[in-house]
C-alpha cells in the first residue's frame, strides 16, 4: 500500500513534470526532426544556471526566465552551427561533449563565484521570487493522502505550475507538429535530401527545431531546480540517457509520449525500489545497492525498447524511422 | 599505391603533431611570466579540492596527482617538460582504449558508448582478484577475498573482459546486425548498455575508489622530469600492446582482412573474407585492450572508481574523432594529442577543467575538419 502511495506521489511530482517537459523538448529534436541530441541535460543545466544566477543577482522572475531561455538559445545556436551539417552519430558525440563541457565549466572552481562550483546554488538563493508569487496559503495542505507545503519548495504551487507548463507545451507540440513547419521537420526526419530538393533550407529548419527543443529543455531544467536545487552533477550524461528512455518509452513523435514516459519511468523506479527493499533481504541487496540496481534495469529497458519496440507505448511504427 | 597513401597520411599526422608541440612550446614561452600566478591558483585549487573530499565520488584524482607533480617539480621549464611527459604517458594509456573504439567503429560503424565501462571493468576486475579486502559478487551474500598477485589478477581481468567482448558480440551485436537494426538504434542500445554496465559495476564494487596495489611507486628523477617506476612499466606494456596491434593490422592476413572490412564490408565479404568472424575478433581485441588500458590507468592514477571509464569515454571519442573515425592509427595519434593537451592545459587553467579542454578540441575538430586528421575527405553529413 505504501508502495502504491509512493508511486502515485512520483507520478504527479514536479520532478516528473520537469522531466516530461524536457522530454517534450527532446521530442522536437528527435521525434520530429530526427536529431540525435545526446546533450539535452546541458540545455537543462544552462536553463537552471540562467534562472538561478540572475535571480540571486536580484532579477525579477520574468527577467530570470528570459535569461534562462536566452542561455539555451545561444547554446543551441552555438551547438547547431558546427554540428547540424554532420551525420547523426557525429551530432550525438558533439552534443554529448558540449553538454559535458557545460557541466565541467559549471562545477569548476574558477567559476565558483558565479555557479557555486561543484556544490551548486542553494535553493534558498533563487526560489523566493517564484514562491512569493504563490496564491496558496503559506502552510502545509493535505489533499487525500498527500501533504505538501502550499508554496515552499516541492509545493502544491510548483505542482500546479509544472503540470500547467507541461500541458501548455504538449499543446504547442501538437499544434506545431501538424503545422506546415512541423511537416517540413518530419520530412527532414524521413528524407533530408528530398526536403532539400523541394527547396527548403534544411539547415535552418534543423536549427529552429534544435533551439526550440533546447529552450523547452531549459524551462524543464528551471522547474526541476525549483523543486530541488542547482547541482551540476545531477545534470550529467545519465540525465540525458534517462530522458531518452522516457521519450522512447512513451513514444517519440507523439504528443503524450513524453508525459506518459516520464510518469511510467519515475513510477517504475519507485516501485522497483519499494519492491526490492521489501522482498529482497538486505544481505543480498543492501539499501545502497538498490539505486544502482534499479538503474541497471533502466539501462536494460532502454536497450530492449530500442530493439523490440522503438515506437514505445503510444507511438506508431511507421511514424518513427531511425535513419542514419 | 596504398603505400604512398599510407606515407602521406603518416606525414600529415606527423606535421600535426609537430605543429601541436610547437604551439604548446610557443604558448609556454609567452605564458612564462604568468607561472607564479598559476602556481598560486593551482595550490588554491588543491586546497579547494581537499576541502571537498566528502564528494569523493565525482572527485578527480588524476587532477590531484597532476597537481602534486606540478608542485613538486619546481619552477621554470621543468613543468612544461614534466606535463608534456605526463601527457604522452596519459595519451599512450588512453590510446589502448581508443584504438579498440576506433576498430569497432571502423568494422561495424557503431559508436560504442559502452566502451568506457569496459575500461572500468578491466580495472575493477583486477581489484577483485588482487585485493586483500573482502569482495563479493552481486546477489550473493557471501564475502571472500582472493588476493592473487597483481600480474595474474590483471591477466585474469583482461581475459574476462575480452570474454565480455565475445559475449556481447555473440549475443547482442551480431543478432542486431543480422536483424538489420539501424546504426542509430544500435548506438542507443550501446547507450543503454553503458547505463546498465555503469550501474552494475557500481552495484558490484560500490562507489569508493579502489587501489589495485598497496605498494607505493618509487619516482625516478631524470633531471628534466621525474617519472614513476610503475609508469615506465605501464608505458612499455602500452607500447608493446600498441605495437602488437600495429603489426597485426599491417602484417598479418587477419589484420589485412580487418582493414579490408573497415574499408568496405560488402566488398570484403564478396572477396571471401568472413566479415562476422573479423568483427568478432575485433570485439574481443577491443574489449581486451580497453581492459589493459583500464588497469594501467588505474595504476597510473593510483586508484580506480566505477566511473573512471565513463569519464574517459568522451576523451576517447575526442581522440578517435581527431584521428579520423575508424582509423586505428588515427586513434593513436589523436590520443597522444589529447593526452598532451589535457595534461599541458593544467599549466594555464584550473586542473578541474582539463577534461573540458579535450571536449573543446573535439568540437573544434568537428567544426574545421570533421573527418579528422587521418580521415579521408568525404562527406560526413
Interface residues (C-beta under 8 A of the other chain):
Chain A: X36 X38 X81 X82 X83 X85 X86 X87 X88 X89 X90 X92 X93 X94 X96 X97 X98 X100 X101 X104 X105 X107 X108 X109 X110 X112 X117 X118 X119 X233 X237 X238 X241 X244 X245 X248 X281 X283 X284 X285 X288 X289 X292 X293 X295 X296 X297 X298 X299 X300 X301 X302 X303 X304 X305 X306 X307 X310 X322 X323 X324
Chain B: X41 X44 X45 X48 X49 X52 X55 X58 X111 X138 X139 X140 X141 X176 X179 X181 X182 X183 X184 X185 X187 X188 X189 X191 X192 X193 X194 X195 X196 X197 X198 X199 X200 X202 X203 X206 X310 X314 X317 X318 X321 X325 X349 X350 X352 X353 X355 X356 X359 X360 X362 X363 X366 X367 X370 X380 X381
